[in-house]
Amino acid sequence: MKERSQFRLLGERRFGPFFGVQFLGAMNDNVFKQALVILLAYQSASFTSMSSDTLQNLAQALFILPFFLFSATAGQLADKYEK
């Protein structure tokens, strides 16, 4: 039996463009999120006495909060209803 590997997928012609688009989309999302957090933290530092580091941590926590709050409910709904 021939040995199969997940790295063999990278050599397939139809998988390469898909992998590239997925990678660039994820990178674009993360770069945009980080730039937005840094921009908002430094802009809001002029309005408050909190340090910019604290504001950056607060902004990151606010980005994560909806995923944390709604992931269990979304999982229950996904199990209960078909697509």
Rosetta silent file (secondary structure, phi, psi, omega in degrees, C-alpha in Angstrom):
SEQUENCE: MKERSQFRLLGERRFGPFFGVQFLGAMNDNVFKQALVILLAYQSASFTSMSSDTLQNLAQALFILPFFLFSATAGQLADKYEK
SCORE:     score description
SCORE:     0.000 S_00000001
   1 L     0.000  139.001 -176.684    0.000    0.000    0.000 S_00000001
   2 L   -77.905  136.273  178.867    1.283    3.426   -0.913 S_00000001
   3 L   -72.132  131.269  179.396    2.177    5.799    1.925 S_00000001
   4 L  -112.348  146.359 -178.907   -0.011    8.916    1.956 S_00000001
   5 L  -138.955  149.739  178.381    0.876   12.255    3.484 S_00000001
   6 H   -69.825  -22.197  179.537   -0.961   15.519    3.975 S_00000001
   7 H   -73.309  -16.839  177.288    1.997   17.347    2.426 S_00000001
   8 H   -66.341  -26.271  178.641    1.278   15.598   -0.869 S_00000001
   9 H   -61.177  -34.084 -177.987   -1.784   17.835   -1.205 S_00000001
  10 H   -63.069  -24.716  179.227    0.435   20.887   -1.693 S_00000001
  11 H   -84.337  -13.086 -179.494    1.727   19.408   -4.927 S_00000001
  12 L   -74.783  142.248 -174.127   -1.706   18.876   -6.443 S_00000001
  13 L   -66.840  -36.357 -175.698   -2.717   21.384   -9.063 S_00000001
  14 L   -82.389  -19.872 -177.342   -6.262   21.968   -7.793 S_00000001
  15 H   -88.102  -29.153 -177.336   -5.292   22.352   -4.133 S_00000001
  16 H   -56.241  -52.855  178.857   -2.547   24.975   -4.523 S_00000001
  17 H   -62.432  -37.700  178.064   -4.786   27.933   -5.445 S_00000001
  18 H   -62.603  -45.559  179.023   -7.282   26.994   -2.738 S_00000001
  19 H   -62.424  -42.050  179.427   -4.542   26.854   -0.113 S_00000001
  20 H   -63.059  -44.176 -179.831   -3.131   30.200   -1.273 S_00000001
  21 H   -66.101  -41.937  178.176   -6.481   31.960   -1.148 S_00000001
  22 H   -62.604  -42.755  179.713   -7.272   30.547    2.299 S_00000001
  23 H   -63.377  -47.494 -179.041   -3.856   31.618    3.597 S_00000001
  24 H   -66.429  -35.997  177.426   -4.128   35.142    2.202 S_00000001
  25 H   -65.126  -43.421  178.550   -7.679   35.538    3.512 S_00000001
  26 H   -67.177  -40.556  178.631   -6.684   34.502    7.029 S_00000001
  27 H   -64.920  -42.146  179.096   -3.601   36.716    6.944 S_00000001
  28 H   -60.905  -42.992  179.934   -5.644   39.673    5.693 S_00000001
  29 H   -63.061  -45.396 -178.423   -8.168   39.221    8.495 S_00000001
  30 H   -69.531  -39.318  178.016   -5.517   39.050   11.203 S_00000001
  31 H   -65.066  -42.902  178.594   -3.508   42.003    9.876 S_00000001
  32 H   -62.709  -43.188 -179.179   -6.652   44.134    9.658 S_00000001
  33 H   -63.983  -43.931  179.938   -7.714   43.176   13.182 S_00000001
  34 H   -65.979  -41.144  178.782   -4.292   43.963   14.649 S_00000001
  35 H   -64.503  -40.532  178.922   -4.062   47.284   12.817 S_00000001
  36 H   -65.134  -42.241  179.312   -7.531   48.272   13.985 S_00000001
  37 H   -63.395  -46.082 -179.508   -6.757   47.380   17.605 S_00000001
  38 H   -64.876  -43.069  179.171   -3.506   49.343   17.606 S_00000001
  39 H   -61.851  -47.266 -179.949   -5.114   52.339   15.909 S_00000001
  40 H   -66.250  -38.150 -179.243   -8.041   52.437   18.327 S_00000001
  41 H   -65.755  -44.113 -178.848   -5.835   51.932   21.374 S_00000001
  42 H   -73.772  -32.140  176.132   -3.485   54.783   20.520 S_00000001
  43 H   -70.269  -39.941 -179.036   -6.322   57.101   19.495 S_00000001
  44 H   -76.917  -14.891  177.473   -8.277   56.409   22.675 S_00000001
  45 L   -64.889  -25.604  178.805   -5.151   56.914   24.803 S_00000001
  46 L   -76.792  -16.966 -178.454   -5.534   60.656   24.257 S_00000001
  47 L   -97.517  -10.998 -175.773   -9.042   60.572   25.773 S_00000001
  48 L  -137.248  166.173 -179.699   -8.266   58.588   28.923 S_00000001
  49 L   -89.884   -0.448  179.330   -5.543   58.255   31.521 S_00000001
  50 L   -72.866  150.615  179.122   -5.094   54.518   30.845 S_00000001
  51 L   -73.947  158.993 -178.998   -1.874   53.385   29.182 S_00000001
  52 H   -67.496  -30.596  177.164   -1.920   52.286   25.555 S_00000001
  53 H   -64.170  -42.289  178.221   -0.808   48.770   26.561 S_00000001
  54 H   -64.907  -40.543  179.451   -3.847   48.399   28.806 S_00000001
  55 H   -66.546  -36.126  177.120   -6.114   49.696   26.062 S_00000001
  56 H   -65.227  -42.693  177.734   -4.654   47.234   23.557 S_00000001
  57 H   -64.447  -39.248  177.993   -5.297   44.336   25.922 S_00000001
  58 H   -64.895  -41.612  179.299   -8.833   45.569   26.524 S_00000001
  59 H   -65.506  -40.391  176.986   -9.478   45.870   22.788 S_00000001
  60 H   -63.048  -40.346  178.900   -8.185   42.332   22.173 S_00000001
  61 H   -64.708  -37.257  179.243  -10.444   41.023   24.926 S_00000001
  62 H   -68.520  -31.042  175.550  -13.437   42.779   23.358 S_00000001
  63 H   -68.330  -36.652 -176.818  -12.687   41.110   20.004 S_00000001
  64 H   -80.682  -27.124 -172.461  -12.608   37.670   21.641 S_00000001
  65 H   -52.665  -47.309  179.884  -15.634   38.198   23.900 S_00000001
  66 H   -62.032  -37.218  177.603  -18.417   37.358   21.362 S_00000001
  67 H   -64.275  -40.954  179.938  -16.682   34.104   20.389 S_00000001
  68 H   -67.312  -42.374 -175.871  -16.364   33.174   24.058 S_00000001
  69 H   -72.886  -39.135 -170.405  -19.952   34.076   24.929 S_00000001
  70 H  -104.555   -0.210 -176.614  -21.755   32.543   21.959 S_00000001
  71 H   -67.583  -38.892  179.958  -19.653   29.500   21.033 S_00000001
  72 H   -67.696  -42.839  178.791  -21.516   27.102   23.329 S_00000001
  73 H   -65.308  -41.358  178.784  -24.929   28.308   22.135 S_00000001
  74 H   -64.590  -37.055  176.781  -23.830   28.145   18.509 S_00000001
  75 H   -64.953  -40.496  177.576  -22.610   24.582   19.032 S_00000001
  76 H   -65.154  -42.404  178.440  -25.937   23.551   20.510 S_00000001
  77 H   -64.889  -38.620  179.416  -27.827   25.135   17.614 S_00000001
  78 H   -66.309  -35.481  177.814  -25.538   23.450   15.085 S_00000001
  79 H   -73.764  -32.240 -174.786  -26.156   20.067   16.685 S_00000001
  80 H   -78.866  -41.013 -174.043  -29.904   20.594   16.923 S_00000001
  81 L  -113.222  140.695  174.526  -30.677   21.878   13.404 S_00000001
  82 L   -77.813  159.553 -178.535  -29.497   20.632   10.040 S_00000001
  83 L   -68.417    0.000    0.000  -28.033   23.082    7.573 S_00000001
